[in-house]
């Protein structure tokens, strides 16, 4: 082949290669722009040296689960405009258990009387007020010997947006719950500057975001905060069911709505990796801690300087949390006595024993 012809073919080949390379780079650039647009959220890194991680807590995954379990602290806060510090009205530990294809939700009672680093003993909800998510995570780790390194926080207005993004949640509520929720709806609507959208009747209802948040915040129907946490878990369980039923192709759109509502220490890669469990035949389990059987004294409360606290046996509560989270066991399965702390003022409370593990398969 003549040298001139070879040079012409080489030139054409170089042009083709350059064109393909430009196409690849353009595709990568478009993908980056796409994911940046979708995954917009408030990222806040935690200092791993200030999270109260113990050697025994770190060893739990190594010994039992080969790093297949990830625990994430979830906080619900009543953040108001102009405020810089606020308590965590909802405290939960979300366990992503890839070994058993489960999502586990452990609610921690907000009035639990525990040591908080540099603040003495106080309600665990106050840890977030004193030191934000870092101290709140540290308090969970130090008291219950967990291995939490990550967190996610959502305020109640944002929680309403999350519920709306899945098309609402189906909740059965009593007349007393309906009336109490409607009072909260009025308050939320005032803060948001929107007209109130009241719940019209009791029974099984599809609640929108504002209504679901009002339902989850009910505290004075039934047995106070015991049933309140049960309602919160029920709303999250309903969200899980809706997400599980989604077409996986709809997940990016859902993420685009969800992530801007969240402040978290998780990176995009970590979120995508953990979220991959939703593509499996995953089940959802939930439990409250402390259980009424973990409390000290006749009514489980202690009064200090005129304030009532939940008086828990921390060591016993820790053992039960470890059984549920790390051993994949129901710590109360062999106990016959019922947990009466759910009260009797809620139809939801009567339907399920909040002291026992509930499982929802959504495969």
C-alpha positions as CSV (number, residue, x, y, z in Angstrom):
1,X,0.0,0.0,0.0
2,X,1.4,3.4,-0.9
3,X,2.6,5.5,2.0
4,X,0.2,8.3,1.0
5,X,-2.8,6.0,1.2
6,X,-1.7,4.6,4.5
7,X,-1.3,8.1,5.9
8,X,-4.8,9.0,4.7
9,X,-6.3,5.8,6.3
10,X,-4.5,6.5,9.6
11,X,-5.8,10.1,9.6
12,X,-9.4,8.9,9.1
13,X,-8.9,6.3,11.9
14,X,-7.6,9.0,14.2
15,X,-10.6,11.2,13.4
16,X,-13.0,8.3,14.1
17,X,-11.3,7.5,17.4
18,X,-11.3,11.2,18.4
19,X,-15.0,11.4,17.5
20,X,-15.9,8.3,19.6
21,X,-13.8,9.6,22.5
22,X,-15.7,12.9,22.4
23,X,-19.0,11.0,22.4
24,X,-17.9,9.0,25.4
25,X,-16.8,12.1,27.2
26,X,-20.1,13.9,26.3
27,X,-22.0,10.9,27.6
28,X,-20.1,10.9,30.9
29,X,-20.6,14.6,31.2
30,X,-24.4,14.2,30.6
31,X,-24.5,11.4,33.2
32,X,-22.7,13.5,35.8
33,X,-25.1,16.4,35.2
34,X,-28.0,14.0,35.4
35,X,-27.0,12.5,38.7
36,X,-26.0,15.9,40.2
37,X,-29.5,17.2,39.3
38,X,-31.2,14.2,40.8
39,X,-29.1,13.7,43.9
40,X,-29.3,17.2,45.4
41,X,-29.3,17.0,49.2
42,X,-27.7,18.5,52.3
43,X,-24.5,16.6,53.0
44,X,-22.9,16.9,56.5
45,X,-19.9,14.8,57.4
46,X,-19.5,13.4,60.9
47,X,-16.2,13.1,62.7
48,X,-15.6,9.4,63.2
49,X,-13.4,10.1,66.2
50,X,-16.3,11.8,68.0
51,X,-19.0,9.2,67.6
52,X,-18.4,7.1,70.8
53,X,-17.5,4.0,68.8
54,X,-16.3,1.3,71.1
55,X,-14.1,-1.7,70.2
56,X,-17.0,-4.1,71.1
57,X,-19.5,-2.1,69.0
58,X,-17.1,-2.2,66.0
59,X,-16.5,-5.9,66.5
60,X,-20.2,-6.8,66.2
61,X,-20.2,-6.9,62.4
62,X,-16.8,-8.6,62.3
63,X,-17.9,-11.4,64.6
64,X,-21.5,-11.9,63.6
65,X,-22.4,-10.5,60.2
66,X,-19.2,-10.0,58.1
67,X,-20.0,-6.3,57.5
68,X,-23.4,-7.1,56.1
69,X,-25.2,-4.8,58.5
70,X,-25.2,-1.0,58.4
71,X,-26.9,1.0,61.1
72,X,-28.0,4.6,60.3
73,X,-29.4,7.0,62.9
74,X,-32.7,8.7,61.8
75,X,-33.8,11.9,63.5
76,X,-37.1,13.7,63.1
77,X,-36.9,17.3,64.2
78,X,-39.4,20.2,64.6
79,X,-37.2,22.7,62.9
80,X,-38.7,26.2,62.9
81,X,-37.6,29.3,60.9
82,X,-34.9,31.2,62.7
83,X,-34.0,28.4,65.1
84,X,-30.5,27.0,65.2
85,X,-30.9,24.3,67.7
86,X,-33.7,21.8,68.2
87,X,-34.6,18.5,69.9
88,X,-35.1,15.3,68.0
89,X,-38.7,14.5,68.5
90,X,-38.2,11.1,66.7
91,X,-35.2,8.9,67.2
92,X,-34.7,5.7,65.2
93,X,-32.0,3.3,64.1
94,X,-32.5,2.0,60.6
95,X,-30.7,-1.3,60.1
96,X,-29.9,-2.4,56.5
97,X,-29.3,-6.1,56.9
98,X,-28.1,-7.5,53.6
99,X,-27.4,-10.9,55.1
100,X,-31.1,-11.5,55.9
101,X,-32.5,-9.1,53.3
102,X,-34.2,-7.0,55.9
103,X,-34.8,-3.4,56.8
104,X,-35.2,-3.1,60.6
105,X,-36.4,0.0,62.3
106,X,-35.7,0.5,66.0
107,X,-37.4,3.4,67.7
108,X,-35.7,4.9,70.7
109,X,-38.1,6.6,73.2
110,X,-37.3,10.3,73.2
111,X,-37.8,10.6,77.0
112,X,-35.3,7.9,77.8
113,X,-33.1,9.0,80.8
114,X,-29.5,8.4,79.7
115,X,-26.0,9.9,80.1
116,X,-25.1,12.5,77.5
117,X,-21.5,13.4,77.1
118,X,-20.6,16.6,79.0
119,X,-24.3,17.1,79.9
120,X,-25.0,14.6,82.7
121,X,-28.2,12.5,82.5
122,X,-31.0,13.9,80.5
123,X,-33.7,12.9,77.9
124,X,-32.0,11.4,74.9
125,X,-33.9,13.8,72.7
126,X,-31.9,16.6,74.2
127,X,-28.6,15.3,72.8
128,X,-29.5,16.7,69.3
129,X,-30.2,20.1,70.9
130,X,-26.9,20.1,72.8
131,X,-24.6,19.0,69.9
132,X,-26.5,18.3,66.7
133,X,-26.4,14.9,64.9
134,X,-22.9,14.2,66.0
135,X,-23.6,14.2,69.7
136,X,-27.0,12.5,69.1
137,X,-25.2,9.6,67.3
138,X,-22.5,9.5,70.0
139,X,-25.2,9.2,72.7
140,X,-26.8,6.2,70.9
141,X,-23.4,4.5,70.5
142,X,-22.2,5.1,74.1
143,X,-25.4,4.0,75.8
144,X,-26.3,1.0,73.6
145,X,-22.9,0.0,72.3
146,X,-23.9,0.3,68.6
147,X,-21.6,1.0,65.6
148,X,-23.5,3.9,64.0
149,X,-21.3,6.1,61.8
150,X,-24.0,7.7,59.6
151,X,-27.2,9.6,60.1
152,X,-30.1,11.2,58.3
153,X,-32.3,14.0,59.6
154,X,-35.6,15.3,58.3
155,X,-37.9,18.0,59.7
156,X,-41.6,17.4,59.8
157,X,-42.5,19.7,56.9
158,X,-40.1,17.7,54.8
159,X,-41.5,14.5,56.0
160,X,-44.8,15.6,54.6
161,X,-43.2,16.0,51.2
162,X,-41.8,12.5,51.4
163,X,-45.3,11.1,52.1
164,X,-46.7,13.0,49.2
165,X,-44.0,11.7,46.9
166,X,-45.3,8.2,47.3
167,X,-48.9,9.2,46.9
168,X,-49.9,9.2,50.6
169,X,-50.2,6.4,53.2
170,X,-53.1,4.2,54.2
171,X,-53.7,4.5,57.9
172,X,-56.6,3.4,60.1
173,X,-57.3,5.9,62.8
174,X,-59.8,6.3,65.6
175,X,-62.1,9.3,66.1
176,X,-59.9,10.6,69.0
177,X,-56.9,10.3,66.7
178,X,-58.6,12.2,63.9
179,X,-59.6,15.1,66.2
180,X,-56.1,15.3,67.7
181,X,-54.4,15.1,64.2
182,X,-56.7,17.9,62.9
183,X,-55.5,20.2,65.6
184,X,-51.9,19.6,64.5
185,X,-52.9,20.0,60.9
186,X,-54.1,23.6,61.7
187,X,-50.7,24.4,63.3
188,X,-48.7,22.9,60.5
189,X,-50.7,24.8,57.9
190,X,-50.1,28.0,59.7
191,X,-46.4,27.5,59.7
192,X,-46.4,26.4,56.0
193,X,-48.7,29.2,55.0
194,X,-51.2,26.8,53.4
195,X,-54.9,26.2,53.9
196,X,-55.6,23.3,56.4
197,X,-56.6,20.0,54.8
198,X,-58.4,18.3,57.6
199,X,-59.0,14.5,57.9
200,X,-62.7,14.1,57.3
201,X,-63.6,10.9,59.1
202,X,-62.1,8.1,61.2
203,X,-61.4,4.6,59.9
204,X,-59.1,3.5,57.1
205,X,-57.9,6.7,55.3
206,X,-55.3,7.6,52.7
207,X,-53.5,10.4,54.4
208,X,-51.5,13.1,52.5
209,X,-48.2,14.4,53.8
210,X,-49.5,17.0,56.2
211,X,-52.2,14.6,57.5
212,X,-49.7,11.7,58.0
213,X,-47.3,13.9,59.9
214,X,-50.1,15.2,62.1
215,X,-51.1,11.6,62.8
216,X,-47.5,10.6,63.6
217,X,-47.2,13.5,66.1
218,X,-50.3,12.6,68.2
219,X,-49.1,12.2,71.8
220,X,-52.2,12.6,74.0
221,X,-54.4,9.8,72.6
222,X,-53.7,6.4,74.1
223,X,-50.6,5.9,76.1
224,X,-48.6,9.0,75.4
225,X,-45.2,8.6,73.7
226,X,-45.5,4.8,73.6
227,X,-48.2,4.9,71.1
228,X,-46.8,8.0,69.4
229,X,-43.7,6.0,68.3
230,X,-45.9,3.2,67.1
231,X,-47.7,5.7,64.8
232,X,-44.4,7.0,63.5
233,X,-43.2,3.5,62.7
234,X,-46.5,2.7,60.9
235,X,-46.1,5.8,58.7
236,X,-42.6,4.7,57.7
237,X,-43.8,1.1,57.1
238,X,-46.4,2.4,54.8
239,X,-43.8,4.5,52.9
240,X,-41.6,1.3,52.6
241,X,-44.6,-0.6,51.1
242,X,-45.2,2.1,48.5
243,X,-41.5,2.3,47.5
244,X,-41.2,-1.5,47.4
245,X,-44.1,-1.7,44.9
246,X,-42.5,0.9,42.6
247,X,-41.1,0.0,39.3
248,X,-37.3,0.2,39.8
249,X,-37.2,2.5,36.8
250,X,-39.1,5.0,38.9
251,X,-36.5,5.0,41.7
252,X,-34.4,7.9,40.2
253,X,-37.5,10.1,40.1
254,X,-38.4,9.2,43.7
255,X,-34.8,9.9,44.7
256,X,-35.0,13.3,43.1
257,X,-38.0,14.1,45.3
258,X,-36.7,12.4,48.5
259,X,-33.1,13.5,48.8
260,X,-33.6,17.3,48.9
261,X,-35.7,16.7,52.0
262,X,-32.8,15.0,53.9
263,X,-29.7,16.1,55.7
264,X,-27.3,13.2,55.9
265,X,-23.7,12.1,56.3
266,X,-24.1,9.4,53.6
267,X,-22.4,10.0,50.3
268,X,-24.1,9.4,46.9
269,X,-22.2,6.1,46.5
270,X,-23.2,4.9,49.9
271,X,-26.9,5.8,49.4
272,X,-26.9,4.0,46.1
273,X,-25.2,0.9,47.6
274,X,-27.6,0.7,50.6
275,X,-30.6,1.5,48.4
276,X,-29.8,-1.6,46.3
277,X,-31.4,-3.8,48.9
278,X,-34.8,-2.6,47.7
279,X,-34.2,-4.6,44.5
280,X,-34.2,-7.8,46.6
281,X,-37.1,-9.7,48.2
282,X,-36.7,-7.5,51.3
283,X,-38.8,-7.5,54.4
284,X,-39.5,-4.8,57.0
285,X,-39.4,-5.3,60.8
286,X,-39.8,-2.8,63.6
287,X,-39.5,-2.6,67.3
288,X,-39.5,-0.1,70.1
289,X,-36.8,0.4,72.7
290,X,-37.0,0.4,75.6
291,X,-39.7,-2.2,75.7
292,X,-42.0,-1.8,78.8
293,X,-40.2,-4.9,80.2
294,X,-36.9,-2.9,80.1
295,X,-38.2,-0.2,82.4
296,X,-37.4,0.2,86.1
297,X,-40.1,0.7,88.7
298,X,-43.9,0.3,88.7
299,X,-44.7,2.9,86.0
300,X,-41.2,3.1,84.4
301,X,-40.8,6.8,85.2
302,X,-38.4,8.8,87.4
303,X,-38.9,12.4,88.5
304,X,-35.8,14.6,88.7
305,X,-36.0,18.2,89.6
306,X,-39.7,18.3,88.7
307,X,-39.3,16.6,85.3
308,X,-40.5,13.1,84.4
309,X,-38.1,10.8,82.5
310,X,-38.4,7.3,81.2
311,X,-36.4,5.2,83.7
312,X,-34.9,2.4,81.6
313,X,-32.4,-0.4,82.4
314,X,-29.8,0.6,79.9
315,X,-27.9,-2.7,79.9
316,X,-31.0,-4.8,79.4
317,X,-32.2,-2.5,76.7
318,X,-28.8,-2.7,75.0
319,X,-28.9,-6.5,75.1
320,X,-32.4,-6.6,73.5
321,X,-31.4,-4.1,70.8
322,X,-28.4,-6.3,69.9
323,X,-30.6,-9.4,69.7
324,X,-32.9,-7.6,67.3
325,X,-30.3,-5.7,65.2
326,X,-27.3,-8.0,65.1
327,X,-28.6,-11.5,65.9
328,X,-31.8,-11.2,63.9
329,X,-33.9,-12.5,66.8
330,X,-37.0,-11.3,68.6
331,X,-35.8,-10.6,72.1
332,X,-39.3,-11.1,73.5
333,X,-40.4,-14.1,71.5
334,X,-40.2,-16.5,74.5
335,X,-41.9,-14.1,76.9
336,X,-45.7,-14.7,77.3
337,X,-46.7,-11.6,79.2
338,X,-48.1,-8.8,76.9
339,X,-46.6,-5.4,76.6
340,X,-49.5,-3.2,77.8
341,X,-47.7,0.1,77.1
342,X,-49.4,0.5,73.8
343,X,-52.6,1.7,75.7
344,X,-56.1,1.3,74.4
345,X,-56.9,4.7,72.8
346,X,-55.9,3.7,69.3
347,X,-57.3,1.2,66.9
348,X,-53.8,0.8,65.5
349,X,-52.5,0.2,69.0
350,X,-55.2,-2.5,69.7
351,X,-54.4,-4.2,66.4
352,X,-50.7,-4.8,67.1
353,X,-48.6,-5.3,70.2
354,X,-45.9,-2.6,69.9
355,X,-43.6,-4.5,72.2
356,X,-43.3,-7.4,69.8
357,X,-41.6,-7.5,66.5
358,X,-43.8,-6.9,63.4
359,X,-42.8,-8.2,60.0
360,X,-44.0,-6.9,56.7
361,X,-43.0,-8.9,53.6
362,X,-43.2,-6.9,50.4
363,X,-41.6,-9.3,48.0
